[in-house]
Amino acid sequence: MKKCGREYPVEYNVCPLDSTVLQSSDPPTSTASAGYPPPPYPVQPQPRKGLPVWAWVLIGVGAFLFIVVPILLALIAIPTIGSIRKKANDISAIRSIQVIVTAESAYEASYPANGFACSLKALGGDPNSGPPNPNAAQLIQPELASGVKSGYIFKISTCTKVNVSGTDRITGYTVTAVPQRVGVTGDRGFCADESGVIKFDPAGSTNCTQAAGGDDQ
């Protein structure tokens, strides 16, 4: 018989008064003979077991891979994204030079007394400000006329001129495009003149000696 302030049948393994585990060294007594209700009787809950070591190892490895793998992929992708951006900027620079050369031809045709424009500002201009004129021919977009576009700096310089009846007429020019940050926004520098031939400087400056191929355009 078990003890818990009083005698209980052997089927009781938890004290109904305070839920402590009962101890017994007495032989079992049936519930019927002792006048107690039949089982089931309350059972002391057993403590839960923790995860095995191998499970914790798998969790740690999974967490490590979850953090490290995306970082590695990002580090691999960054140089690739940079190269793609530079290539896109290079192509954009070549096309912008083509736009400027075309605009120069239109400018000369519109203002033959002036010849070519010797500044991007003269090729640009706001249509809302009035009709085109030699100082604002409205032939290129404002972004390009500002001199900075897609990571490149554009400039018209080295203008040659002749004096006709007291008026300077521009007969030649050089348009250049260099990266804002060589190796970051672009790798090559580009140049063109009134002939329309585009050349590039692999060092990113204006010492253009190599012709830009068809793959660049």
Residue pairs with C-beta under 8 A, 6 or more apart in sequence:
1 7
1 8
1 9
1 10
1 24
1 26
1 27
1 29
1 34
2 8
2 9
2 10
2 12
2 13
2 22
2 23
2 24
2 26
3 22
3 23
3 24
4 12
4 15
4 16
4 17
4 18
4 20
4 22
5 15
5 17
7 29
7 34
8 15
8 16
8 22
8 34
8 36
9 28
9 29
9 30
9 31
9 34
9 36
10 24
10 26
10 27
10 28
10 29
11 28
11 31
11 36
11 39
11 41
12 22
12 36
12 41
13 21
13 22
13 41
13 43
13 44
14 20
14 21
14 22
14 41
14 42
14 43
14 44
15 21
15 22
16 42
19 42
19 44
21 44
31 37
31 38
31 39
32 38
82 184
85 151
85 185
86 151
86 184
86 185
86 186
86 187
88 150
89 150
89 151
89 152
89 179
89 185
89 186
90 186
90 187
90 188
90 216
91 216
91 217
92 149
92 150
92 151
92 152
93 149
93 150
93 152
93 154
93 177
93 186
93 190
94 190
94 198
94 212
94 216
94 217
95 217
96 144
96 149
96 150
96 152
96 154
96 177
97 154
97 175
97 177
97 190
97 192
97 198
98 192
98 196
98 198
98 217
99 140
99 144
100 120
100 123
100 140
100 144
100 154
100 156
100 175
100 192
101 175
101 192
101 194
101 196
103 117
103 123
103 137
103 139
103 140
104 116
104 117
104 123
104 173
104 175
104 194
106 137
106 139
107 114
107 116
107 117
107 122
107 123
107 137
107 139
108 114
108 115
108 116
110 132
110 137
111 134
111 137
113 164
113 167
113 169
114 134
114 167
114 169
114 170
115 161
115 169
115 170
115 171
116 159
116 170
116 171
116 172
116 173
116 194
117 123
117 134
117 137
117 156
117 170
117 173
118 156
118 157
118 159
118 161
118 170
118 173
119 156
120 140
120 144
120 145
120 146
120 147
120 154
120 155
120 156
121 135
121 136
121 145
122 134
122 135
122 136
122 137
123 137
123 139
123 140
123 145
123 156
124 136
124 137
124 138
124 139
124 140
124 141
124 142
124 144
124 145
124 146
125 132
125 133
125 135
125 136
125 137
125 138
125 145
126 136
126 138
126 142
127 138
129 136
132 138
132 139
143 149
144 154
147 153
147 154
147 155
148 154
148 180
151 179
151 180
151 181
151 184
151 185
151 186
152 177
152 178
152 179
152 180
152 185
152 186
152 190
153 177
153 178
153 179
153 180
154 175
154 176
154 177
155 175
155 176
155 177
156 173
156 174
156 175
157 173
157 174
157 176
158 172
158 173
158 174
159 170
159 172
159 173
159 174
160 170
160 171
160 172
160 173
161 168
161 169
161 170
161 171
162 168
162 169
162 171
163 169
171 194
172 193
172 194
173 193
173 194
174 191
174 192
174 193
175 191
175 192
175 193
176 189
176 190
176 191
176 206
176 208
177 189
177 190
177 191
178 186
178 189
178 190
178 204
178 205
178 206
179 185
179 186
179 187
179 188
179 189
179 204
180 186
182 203
182 204
182 205
183 204
186 204
187 202
187 204
188 200
188 201
188 202
188 204
189 200
189 201
189 203
189 204
189 205
189 206
189 207
189 208
190 198
190 199
190 200
190 201
190 208
190 212
191 198
191 199
191 200
191 201
191 206
191 208
192 198
192 199
197 211
198 211
198 212
198 217
199 208
199 209
199 210
199 211
199 212
200 208
200 210
200 211
200 212
200 216
201 207
201 208
201 209
201 210
202 210
